[in-house]
């Protein structure tokens, strides 16, 4: 399992994961294929699995171990479910194939995460996204920064708002600018609330002199 976050629960971002959408885009879901899926951490290899495709499912082969125990060979079969898209074509989903609290999960999901020994959906492992663990004003700040970066800026709120990128429609640009402005205002408001609530009154008065 991955790292614990500030709120006491493991985050999705800290776990190894597989994404059926990326495999589909790479043309790897047709029957009879074999390929490797690997991960890295700080530029160093941190694990890999072998993937074999069969009719309407993938077979994962890998080794894992718990702290203080020997390595164990795992082979996990994960069903692939296809649903029709509104404008044609089909979309693939993993079917979570583990038992949680004595019941078969069976949820259709795009990503599965490596937990104890098997890959399963985030609900089975009770994972949260890192953004859910942030304080509200930090989350608003991240949203504002990400929107600026999306428009080609540095992400710094101290710099002028980025100009419209070449090729972007004005309506799209104005919509993103409004979202960024709303996120910045929300960040300022929440930061002021946090300051008023958690910083001792005497300390505030002392700094104002």
BELQUI-V866539 format. One line per field, one symbol per residue. phi: phi as a letter, one per 40 degrees, with the letter a starting at -180 (. if undefined). psi: psi as a letter, one per 30 degrees, with the letter a starting at -180 (. if undefined). burial: b if it has 24 or more other C-alpha atoms within 12 Angstrom, else e. A space follows every 10 residues. Layout:
BEGIN
phi: ???
psi: ???
burial: ???
END
This chain:
BEGIN
phi: .ccccdcgbc ccccbcabbc ccccccgbcc cgcbabbbbb bfgbdbiabc bbcbcgabbb babaacdgbc cbcbbbbbcb bbbcccbhgb bcbcbcbbbb fgbccgccac bbbcbcbbca cccccfcbcd cccccdcccc cccccccccd cgccgccccd ccccccgccc cccccccccc cccccccccc cccccccbcd ccccccccc
psi: lalklfgflk leffkklkjf eeeeeghgfk kglklkklll jhfkkglllk kkkajgllkk klklllkgll kkkkjkkjkk kklkleglal klkkjjglkk hgkkdgkklf kkkjcdflkl lfeefhllke ffflkefeee eeeeeeeeee ggaffkffll kklkkkfkke eeeeeeeeee eeeeeeeeee eeeeeeefkk eeeeeeff.
burial: bbeeeeeeeb bbbbbbbbbb eebeeeebbe eeeeeebeee eeeeeeeebb bbbeeebbbb bbebeeeeee eeeeebbbbb beeeeeeeee bbbbbbbbee eeeeeebbbb bbbbbebbbb bbbbbebbbb eeeeeebbbb bbbbbbbbbe beeeeebeee bbeeeeeeee eebeebbeeb bebbeebeee eeeeeeeeee eeeeeeeee
END
